[in-house]
Amino acid sequence: MTDINSTLKFIINLAKAQTIVNRRFDAQLSSYGLGFNDFVILYHLSQAPHEKMRRVDLADKVGFTASGITRMLAPMEKIGLVSRESNERDARVSYVVLAPGGKRLLEESVKTAEHVALDIFPKSKTKKIEKLPEILDGIGGLL
């Protein structure tokens, strides 16, 4: 049996936890027609100035590649959750805008997402959770 250090064990466990979290959120948010990644995209857009972001910035915020975010956004755009806006000054730059349908769906689904989060990490664990961003900060781009 190969021994590994505690840092690698933590990262392996973090990857497994991410899979479990995604599955739990996907199961609950599916009643709104959303997956967890869709929810995260809508959330980040809702927090952005004027509810819009450059595609590359949104990709960075959610941890996707530029092509990955484009693939994620295509069906969301088709059903009216987001829209596309070009930049008047630079045709190479386009923005992703939170559409009214996406804003409404985010508002409807946020309570469900909060309940899932509390099921995963009950309030009794809040103090421990508050320390995690400090630990994970080196990985990048945390809220």
VOKOL-945453 format. One record per residue (C-alpha): residue number from 1; x, z, y. Coordinates in steps of 0.05 Angstrom, whole numbers, plus 5000, padded with zeros to 4 digits. Each point is the difference from the previous one (the first is absolute). Layout:
N
- NUM:X:Z:Y;
...
//
This chain:
143
- 1:5000:5000:5000;
- 2:5026:4981:5069;
- 3:5000:5053:5054;
- 4:4984:4979:5071;
- 5:5007:5039:5065;
- 6:4942:5034:5034;
- 7:4996:4948:5055;
- 8:4989:4944:4951;
- 9:4948:5043:4962;
- 10:4964:5011:5066;
- 11:4998:4925:5015;
- 12:4975:4984:4930;
- 13:4945:5053:5008;
- 14:4984:4974:5069;
- 15:4990:4930:4972;
- 16:4954:5027:4946;
- 17:4962:5041:5052;
- 18:4991:4939:5043;
- 19:4969:4962:4942;
- 20:4952:5058:4985;
- 21:4981:5007:5074;
- 22:4987:4925:5006;
- 23:4956:5000:4938;
- 24:4959:5060:5024;
- 25:4989:4971:5069;
- 26:4985:4930:4973;
- 27:4947:5029:4953;
- 28:4965:5037:5057;
- 29:5008:4948:5055;
- 30:4976:4943:4955;
- 31:4928:5020:5017;
- 32:5015:4975:5070;
- 33:5034:4937:4975;
- 34:5068:5027:5019;
- 35:5064:5015:4964;
- 36:5047:5054:5024;
- 37:5048:4949:5031;
- 38:4941:4969:5038;
- 39:4981:5069:5026;
- 40:5071:5014:5022;
- 41:5003:4933:5037;
- 42:4934:5014:5036;
- 43:5024:5070:5017;
- 44:5065:4975:5031;
- 45:4964:4947:5040;
- 46:4951:5052:5026;
- 47:5058:5041:5026;
- 48:5035:4942:5034;
- 49:4992:4985:5074;
- 50:4940:4954:5009;
- 51:4991:5005:4924;
- 52:5049:4943:4988;
- 53:5070:4992:4974;
- 54:5049:4945:4987;
- 55:4999:4982:4926;
- 56:5073:5018:4991;
- 57:4989:5069:5032;
- 58:4939:5013:4956;
- 59:5040:4979:4939;
- 60:5055:5049:5019;
- 61:4949:5055:5013;
- 62:4968:4994:4931;
- 63:5065:4985:4963;
- 64:4986:4928:4981;
- 65:5039:4937:5010;
- 66:4975:4950:5052;
- 67:4975:4954:4945;
- 68:4969:5059:4963;
- 69:4960:5021:5061;
- 70:4977:4928:5010;
- 71:4973:4998:4929;
- 72:4965:5068:5010;
- 73:4969:4977:5066;
- 74:4972:4933:4977;
- 75:4940:5028:4962;
- 76:4990:5054:5053;
- 77:4996:4946:5053;
- 78:4952:4959:4958;
- 79:4950:5057:4995;
- 80:5005:5020:5073;
- 81:5041:5064:4996;
- 82:5058:4973:5042;
- 83:5010:4939:5043;
- 84:5059:4960:5024;
- 85:5021:4992:5072;
- 86:5056:4956:5026;
- 87:5048:5019:5053;
- 88:4992:4959:5064;
- 89:5074:5003:5016;
- 90:5030:4988:4930;
- 91:4964:4957:4949;
- 92:5045:5029:4945;
- 93:4969:5069:5009;
- 94:4931:5017:4975;
- 95:4962:5065:5002;
- 96:4955:5033:4950;
- 97:4939:5030:5035;
- 98:4952:5052:4972;
- 99:4933:4963:4998;
- 100:4934:5037:5011;
- 101:4985:4996:4926;
- 102:5067:5032:4983;
- 103:4990:5054:5051;
- 104:4930:5016:4973;
- 105:5025:5001:4928;
- 106:5059:5045:5018;
- 107:4953:5049:5035;
- 108:4953:4999:4939;
- 109:5056:5010:4950;
- 110:5045:5051:5034;
- 111:4960:5061:4976;
- 112:5005:4976:4928;
- 113:5075:4989:5009;
- 114:5007:5071:5029;
- 115:4963:5029:4940;
- 116:5045:4962:4952;
- 117:5061:5027:5037;
- 118:4973:5071:4994;
- 119:4987:4990:4926;
- 120:5072:4978:4991;
- 121:5029:5054:5045;
- 122:4952:5059:5009;
- 123:5002:5040:5065;
- 124:5038:5055:4964;
- 125:5060:4952:4997;
- 126:4998:4982:5074;
- 127:5062:5040:5018;
- 128:5041:4965:4946;
- 129:4973:4931:5022;
- 130:5021:5012:5072;
- 131:5073:5003:4976;
- 132:4998:4934:4964;
- 133:5008:4954:5060;
- 134:5066:5033:5016;
- 135:5024:4987:4929;
- 136:4973:4928:4999;
- 137:5021:4982:5071;
- 138:5064:4967:4977;
- 139:4962:4949:4959;
- 140:4969:4972:5063;
- 141:4940:4990:5045;
- 142:4958:5061:4985;
- 143:4939:5018:5042;
//
